[in-house]
Amino acid sequence: MTLIESRDLSKSFGTHKAVSAVSFSVAPSNIVGLLGSNGAGKSTTMRMLAGSLGPDTGYASIAGFDIVKDRLQAQRALGYLPEAANGFSNLTVGEFLKFAAESRGLRGRLGSRATANVTEMLAIGAVSGQQLGTLSKGWRQRAWLAQALIHDPPVLLLDEPTDGLDPKQKVDLRRLLKRLSQDRAILMSTHIVEEAEELCDRLIVMNAGHIVADAAKEDLCDEAGRLASALIRLTTDHFQPESKAA
C-alpha cells in the first residue's frame, strides 16, 4: 500500500528548475528522510506534495488522492509541518490548536479531546496561554507540529521538524516520531546527518532538483554506520543520479 506517491514532479521558478522529474513512493510504517543541501529542492517537493504549491508537470497523491484534482481529500489525510513554520502570531497556542482542530472538522468535545491529546503529546501545556509570536523558535515549532498531528492523519510531511529545538526536545521528538511511524507514512526533510542516521529507514537524496539516490539507510552508510561521506559524494555538482530503489 502506498500512502505518498510522487511521479515525475517538476517545478520551475522563472528560469530556475527547482525540482526535475522527482519520483518516489512511501508505504505505511516508514520514516523516509529527504536529504540534500540548501537549494536541492527538498522544500519545493514537500510543498507540492502538501498541495500548497502546484507542480508544473507530474503527479502526486496522498492516501490515493490526487493532490491537484482531489486536493481537499488528500489534505485531510496528511499533517504538514512547513519549513520555518510561522504565522498566527496573535493567537495563543490554545487558540491556534482550536482553530486547527475546527479547520479539520473537529468541534466541541472532539476538538477539545484532540487539542488535549496533542498538547500532552508535545508537552506544550506550559505555553498554551501564550501568543505564538512571543514564543521561542523551539516552542513555536512544537506548536506547529501539534497542529500537524491534531487530526491523527495517516501521512506526515515534516520539513525540518527539529529546527530550533534544544537537545532534549530533539531526543523527545525523535522518540515520538518513531512511535508514530508504526502505523503512518512519514516523509521528513532534514539537513542533520545524525538525525537521518537515527530515525530514517530509507533515504532519498536530492541534488540540484534531482533525486541522486533512493536507498535503504544501511546501503548508504559507511562501515562505521555513518552517512556523511555518502552525502558529500552524492551532493557534489557533477555527480550523476544513481538508479533508484524499487
GITA-V599350 format. One record per helix or strand of 2 or more residues. SS is the DSSP state (H for helix, E for strand). FROM is the first residue (numbers start at 1). LEN is the number of residues. If there is no record, write none. Layout:
[[SS/FROM/LEN] [SS/FROM/LEN]]
//
This chain:
[[E/2/12] [E/16/12] [E/30/6] [H/42/9] [E/57/6] [E/65/2] [H/71/6] [E/78/4] [H/93/11] [H/108/14] [H/125/3] [H/132/3] [H/137/13] [E/155/5] [H/167/17] [E/185/5] [H/193/7] [E/202/6] [E/210/7] [H/217/4] [H/228/7]]
//
